[in-house]
Amino acid sequence: MPKWPGNSKYVKKLNRMTVLNIIKDNESISRQQLARMTGLTPPAITQIIRELINMGFVKEVGLEKSCGGRRPVQLQFNPEAGFVLGLEVTRHETTLGIADLKNHPTDIRTFELDMTDPEAGIHQLSETIRQVINNSKYRDKKFLGLGVAFPGLLNLKEGIVKRSINLGPKWNGFPVKSAIEREIGLPVYIENNSNASALAERWFGGGNDCTDLVYINLGEGISAGIIMDDRILQGFQGHAGEIGHIVMVEGGPLCNCGNRGCMESICGIPAIVRKAVSEMPFIKEGDPLKEIWKINGKISINDILKSASIEGTYSNELLKQMGKYVGLAVADVINLYNPGAVFIGGKMAKAAEVFMDILKQTVNSHAFPEIAGSTEIKLSALDGNSGVIGACALALRELLKPNSSILEDMQAYADK
């Protein structure tokens, strides 16, 4: 192996992270087992474990049964050695979650924040984060990083928003990663919201035994996160998965992307609300949605979702129609990627019982039978929180990579 300055220091970092991840992935393990699994010498393992215990990442939890000689001490990963934050950003709401170093977030909160202007939005967002982590519950916790699930086309390498149709043109070219890092003083990791959701489904949801899956995000926008061979499929520029811009109706409604007839212009939340409003004069009297319109003079997507479960209502028929279009897109995804499972998530998945049968019927009549027959189509198991859970998973993945500097950062934190 060629030598270069700092090589031994880099190898030590890799060895420590390798040992840490092995301990994390095992319920309990001994130093002797670690030496056998890694090929490192017992003295090297002893030194690494001493450092990990001093930093709080590892704890000794008792003795294993002896096979002759001294009983080996068992080691466990300490998930509360540090915490991560996760954010899912949308135009008018941002969801924040806090997770330890092993588990999905249990503390999830949603805040009404206007994110149409990046400078003002980031400032409000950072103030909200500071208020949460300075609360007495978290004041003494060590926060190590922040993951952000963001809607739009991203340059992940530079941390820049290339274009966010759903947030607006002011975000074009905005350096979101560095802007948040300056405000809160933590490493920030960004990912497209659907890719983050796919990661959440793989780590913590129904896909934890599936290395090839697709997550379909049905919300204000529509997109897919694709995991193939246990890796997020990014594409040449990092923009793979924009299924919301598959043309469904030639010359159809104008989409925010500038084209016409995209699935998002028909099935996205704003499009569904617009269609319902435009057809209000033709909805029969006594329909639940029409009654809400008469009382309030307006309707929201929540009004549509609430009345959609009633068979024969306008909302019910509207979402069944949506299910057919989404089914066509899912059929294309199955034909192209041959995933083991497709997960349906996002806000519209709250009404999945209305459109899921029609979605599956459409897939079965349009996808290649041998491929479709081996693909499960499921509702996301993460109760609408896949984006924020995925943002936490993103931060955990980056912090626990073999070349991560998390241990050096923790040592610096301890030396303060």
N, C-alpha and C positions, 0 to 999 in steps of 0.2 A: 504493500500500500504506500503511495507517495506521502511524504511528510510535508506539512506546512505549518506555519505558526499557529499555535492554538489548537492543533489537532488533538492532543491528549485531553484538553479541557472539553472539547466537543464530544469526544468518546465518553468521557465521564458523564456528561449531560445525557447522552443517549442511554447509557447504562442505568442511570438513576431513573429516567422516565420509563424504561423497559421494566425495571423492577416494580415501580409504582403501579403501572398498569396491570401487571400480573397479579399483584396483591388486590387491586380493585376488582379484577374479574373473577377472583376466587373468594369464597366465603371466609375461609381462613387457610393459612399456609405457613410452613415453617421456613427458617433460614436454609436448612439443608435441602428442602425441596426447591427453593429459589436457586440455589447453587447448581443443582442438577438441571433445572429447566433453562437457565441462562448460560451455563458454561463458565460463569465467573467463579473465582476462587472464594472459599469461605471467608478469608479476611476481607476481601472486597465487598462481599455481601454484608458482612458485619458492619463495615464502615458506612455503606449506603443506608442500611436500616437505622443505624444510629442517627444519621442526618435526617431521615424521614420522620423518625419519632420526635426528634427535637423540634422539627417544624410543624408537628401536629398531624401529618398526613397518615401516619401509621400508628397503631397501638397494639400492645401485647395483651392477649386475651385469655391466656391459660396454657396448659400443657397438653400435648398430644399423648396418646397411649404409647408406651415404650415398646420397641421391638428388640430390646436389649440395650443396655447403656442408659445414659441420661435421657429423660423425657424431653423432646424438643418443644420450645416455646412457640405457640401459635401467634400469627400476626393477622391483623385485619386492617383494611382501609378505613380511614375516618372521613366519611363524606362531609362532616361539618367543619373540616379544616378550613374551608373557604366556601364562598357563595358566588353565584353568577346572577345577573339580571337578564331578562329577555323582554323585548318589545315587539309588538306587532302594530305597525303604523297604518292607519287609513286616513281618509280625508278629514273626518270629523271626530273620530274616536281613536284612542291609542290604548292598547292593553299591555299591562306590565305584569311580569311574573318574576318570582324569586325562587331559585333552586339551589340545593346543596350540590356537591360535586359528583353525585351519583344518580339522583332521583329527579323525576320531572317536578315542576313547580307545584306547590300546594297553595301558595299565596298568590292569587291572580286577581288583579283589579283593572277596571276599565275607567278611563278618564275622557271627558269631552274636551278635545283639543282641536283647534282649527289649524290644519297642517298645509293649507294652500300656499302660505308664504314660508319659505324655508328658514329664513333668519328668525322671524318671530316665532315660528313653530318650534324650532330647535331650542330656543331660549325657554319657552314655556315648558317644553318637554324636560329639559334639564332641571328646571326648578321643581317639577313634579318628582323626578327621580331623587333629587336631594332631600325633599320633604319625606319621602318614603324611607330612605336608608338612614336618615338621621332620627327617625322615630325610635323610641326607647327599645322596641323589639329588636332592632337591627343595629343600633348604634355601636355595639362592640363587635360586630361581625366583620370578617375580612372579605371584602368584595374584590374579585379577581378579574372580572371582565363583563362585557355587555354584548349580547347578541341582538341584532335587529333584523326582523322580517319586514322587508320593504316592498311596496308595490311598484313595479316598473322594470325597465331595462337598466342593469347596473354594470359598471366596470368594476369588478370585484378587486382586481389587482390594485387599482388606484383609489378605490373607495368612493367612486363618483356615480351619481345618478345620470345616466345618459338621457333618459326620458321617462317620465311617469305620467301616463295618460290620465290616471285617476286622481292624481294630486294637482296637476296643472302645470303649465309651461314654465313657471318660475323655478321649478326644480331641475330643468334641463341643464346638465353640466355642473350641478351643485356637489361640492365635496362633502357628502354627508358624514362619512367616517371621521375625517379630521375635525369637522365642526363639533360633533358630539364628544370626541376625545378631549378637545380643548375645554369644553364646558364641564365635564364630570371627572376628568383625570383618570380614566380607566381605559384599557385596551378595548377597542370596539371591533366587532366582526359583523359584516353585513351579508345578507343573502336575500334573493328574491323570495317573496312570501310563500309561493307555492313550493319552492325547493325546500324552504325551512319546514313547511308542513309535511312534506314527504319524509324529511329527516326525523321529525317527531313521530310519525307513524311507524317508521322503521325502528326507532329506539324504544319508544314508550307505548306504542299503540298496537293495532292489530297486525302489524307487519313485522313483529320482532323475530319471526322465523322465516322471513321472506327477503331474499337479497335482490329480487327484481320486482319492483312495484311502481305504480303510478298513483299520484294523489291529484284529484281534480278539485280545484278550488272554485266554488260557485259563490261569488259575492258581488261586490260592486264591479269588479273585473272578473274575468274567467281565465284561468291558466292552469298548467299542469306542472307538478314536480315529478321528475322521472329519476328513479334509482335503478341502475343496471349494474349487475355484478357488485352490488353493495357500494356503489359510488354514484354521487349525483351527476347526472348527465347535463353538462353545461353547454355543449355546442361550441362552434368556432369562436364566437364572440361572447359566449356566456348567456345567450338568450334563448336556449332551447325551451320548449314547452308552452309557447304562446298559442295554445289551441283556441283561445277566445277569438282569434282573428282568422280562423278557418271560415271561408265564405260559405254561408248556408243558403242565402237567397240572393241570386244575381240581381244587382240593382236595388237591393233592399235598403233598410234604414241606414242613415249615415252613422258611421262609427266614430268614436273619438280619435281613432288612429288615422282617419282620413279616407278610409275605404268604405264601401257600402256592403251591407248584408252580412257582416261578420257575426259570429255567434254571440259575441259580447253585446252587439247592438240590438240583439233580440232577447237574450237570456240573462244579461247582467241586471243587477238590481235596479239601476236607474231606468233601464229600458223597459223592464216589467212594470214599474210604477207609471212611466209615461204612457204605455199602451193601455193600462187600466183607466187612466184619467181620460185619454182620448176616446175610449169606448164607453165612458160612463153614461152618455145619453141612451145607449142601446142596451144597457143592462136592465134586466127585468125588475119591476118594483118588488120590494120585499127582500131582495138579495142582501145579505149581511154587509157586503162591501158598499153597496149603494146607500144603505141606511147610515153607515159611518160618514159617507160623503155628504149626505144631507145635513147631518148634525154638525160636522166640523168644517165642511167646505174644502176638505183635503183628505188625502189618504197617504199612508206610509207603507213600506214593505212589511212592517209588523202587522198592519191591518190585513194585508193580503195573506200572510202566513197563518194568522189566527183563523181566518174564515176558510182557508183552503182545505181543511180536514172534513168539511161538510160536503158530502157527495151532491153533485148537481149545481153547486154554486159557481158563480163566475170565477172566483179565485181557484177553485178546484180544477176547472177546465183549463184555466190559464197555465197552471203549473204542470198539468199533464202535457200540454202542448210544449212547454219548456223541456219536459223529460224526453220527448221525441228528438228534439234538436241535440240535447246533450248526449243522448244515446248514439246519434250519428257520429259525433266527435269521439266518443269512447270506442266505438267500433273501429274508427281510423287508428286510434292509439293502439288498440289491441293488435290490429293487423301490422302496424309498423314496428312495435317493440316487443310483442309477445311476453307481456309481464305475467308474473304468477298471480298478481292481485291488482285490482284497481279500487281505490278508496275514494268515496264521494264525501266531500267536506265543504266547509264554508258556511256562511249564514243560511243559504237556501237549503242546506242539508237538514235544517230543522223541520222541513216539510217533506222529508224523503219518503215517508209512508204514502204520500200522494202520488209521487212520480216515479218511484223506484221500479215498480213492475213494468211500466211502459218503457222506461230507460232500458231495462234488461231485455224486453221483447224486441226493441229496436236494435240493440246490439246483436242479438241472436239472428236477426234477419238480414244484417248487413256485414257482420264480421266473418272472416274465414272460419268455417265451422270447427275444424280441428284445433285452431288456436283459441277461439272463443270458449270452446268446451273445457279447456284446461285453465281458464282464467276466472278467478273469483271476483265478483263485483260486490263490494261491501260498503256499508256506511262507516265513516270514520269513527273510531272508538274514543275520540278525544273531546267529544261534546262541544265542538265549536271553538276549542282553544288550541287547535293544532299549530296555528301560526306562532303564538307566544311560547308554547312548549317547544316548538322547533327552534325558536330563537335562543332559548336556554340550551337546547341540545347543541346548537351551533357553537356557542361559547364554550361548552364543555368539550366538544370535539377538538376545537382549536387549542384550548388550554392543555389538553392531555395528549397532544400529538407527541411523537418521539423527540422532535426538535424544539418543543415548547420551552419557553424560559420561565414557566410558572414557578419552578423551585427556586430559581435565582431571585425572582420577584418576591417570593415569600420570605427568603432569607433577608432581602433588603428591608422588607416590611418589619421583620422581627428586630432588625438592627436599629430601626428608627428610635 
